[in-house]
Amino acid sequence: MGDGVAKDLAEAVKWYRLAADQANLEAQNDLAMCYEQGRGVAKNVAEAVELFRHAAERGHEGAQFNLGLCYKEGSGVPHDISEAVKWFRLAAEQGVPEAQNNLGTCYKEGRGVPKDMAEAVKYYRSAAERGLPVGQFNLGWCYLNGTGVPEDAAEAARWFRQSAESGDAEAQAQYGACLLHGNGVPLDEAEAVKWYRKAAEQGEVNGQYALGLCYADGCGIARNYDAARRWLRLAADQSCEDAAKELQQLDSMEVRPFWQRLLRHLWP
């Protein structure tokens, strides 16, 4: 961090503190994040929690979400998922999409609340409709699998695409799979490769694996074994066992049918 940047952050902390001392809730939340991250001030997660709590108890939605994260992660407080759910819910009710998505995942996994996929979908939808990419992906996943909603491939693809267009790598890989298999959208191998590449270039393991297969088979792109090995190696380095097996088969040229391999990886 440059001296100028450090000085600016310290100056920001000074003004946050002055405003926070005058009960400005936004400043308390901002100052808490500085303590939490050690930005412009020595890192102090206990101090961050107290500032988050002060603002959260007075209704600041961002502080409610941040306090929920502290309890979820056990940062500055003992890990307590029930307490995290309490604060996520308060923030979600004030329209914080990240809190809505996290609360949806709590319902999906039965963490801090009874497992309830209908409730999970409700909160994922709220987050998705507010434009949160991960909420859009999660809602698409529910439609793809018929979990909490009737299975609907077209609706799944629609939400995956919205999330993918916002840069979510996992959604980009999943939308690529929809295109490759014509699942909810017209089959388009070249377009599938485009989205796999976007995901792969962000380091998303399924995108790397699928792009490697596309190069190996000339699916949607010219066959290129060197490129196939490169992408499969990157996926294998992220502990993708299927990619490691593909590398071995590619070296021996004992390659199974493309459709069978990719389907078994994405939907075992």
Rosetta blueprint (number, residue, H / E / L):
1 M L
2 G L
3 D H
4 G H
5 V H
6 A H
7 K H
8 D H
9 L H
10 A H
11 E H
12 A H
13 V H
14 K H
15 W H
16 Y H
17 R H
18 L H
19 A H
20 A H
21 D L
22 Q L
23 A L
24 N L
25 L H
26 E H
27 A H
28 Q H
29 N H
30 D H
31 L H
32 A H
33 M H
34 C H
35 Y H
36 E H
37 Q H
38 G L
39 R L
40 G L
41 V L
42 A L
43 K L
44 N L
45 V H
46 A H
47 E H
48 A H
49 V H
50 E H
51 L H
52 F H
53 R H
54 H H
55 A H
56 A H
57 E L
58 R L
59 G L
60 H L
61 E H
62 G H
63 A H
64 Q H
65 F H
66 N H
67 L H
68 G H
69 L H
70 C H
71 Y H
72 K H
73 E H
74 G L
75 S L
76 G L
77 V L
78 P L
79 H L
80 D L
81 I H
82 S H
83 E H
84 A H
85 V H
86 K H
87 W H
88 F H
89 R H
90 L H
91 A H
92 A H
93 E H
94 Q L
95 G L
96 V L
97 P H
98 E H
99 A H
100 Q H
101 N H
102 N H
103 L H
104 G H
105 T H
106 C H
107 Y H
108 K H
109 E H
110 G L
111 R L
112 G L
113 V L
114 P L
115 K L
116 D L
117 M H
118 A H
119 E H
120 A H
121 V H
122 K H
123 Y H
124 Y H
125 R H
126 S H
127 A H
128 A H
129 E H
130 R L
131 G L
132 L L
133 P H
134 V H
135 G H
136 Q H
137 F H
138 N H
139 L H
140 G H
141 W H
142 C H
143 Y H
144 L H
145 N H
146 G L
147 T L
148 G L
149 V L
150 P L
151 E L
152 D L
153 A H
154 A H
155 E H
156 A H
157 A H
158 R H
159 W H
160 F H
161 R H
162 Q H
163 S H
164 A H
165 E H
166 S L
167 G L
168 D L
169 A H
170 E H
171 A H
172 Q H
173 A H
174 Q H
175 Y H
176 G H
177 A H
178 C H
179 L H
180 L H
181 H H
182 G L
183 N L
184 G L
185 V L
186 P L
187 L L
188 D L
189 E H
190 A H
191 E H
192 A H
193 V H
194 K H
195 W H
196 Y H
197 R H
198 K H
199 A H
200 A H
201 E H
202 Q L
203 G L
204 E L
205 V H
206 N H
207 G H
208 Q H
209 Y H
210 A H
211 L H
212 G H
213 L H
214 C H
215 Y H
216 A H
217 D H
218 G L
219 C L
220 G L
221 I L
222 A L
223 R L
224 N L
225 Y H
226 D H
227 A H
228 A H
229 R H
230 R H
231 W H
232 L H
233 R H
234 L H
235 A H
236 A H
237 D L
238 Q L
239 S L
240 C L
241 E H
242 D H
243 A H
244 A H
245 K H
246 E H
247 L H
248 Q H
249 Q H
250 L H
251 D H
252 S H
253 M L
254 E L
255 V L
256 R L
257 P L
258 F H
259 W H
260 Q H
261 R H
262 L H
263 L H
264 R H
265 H H
266 L H
267 W L
268 P L
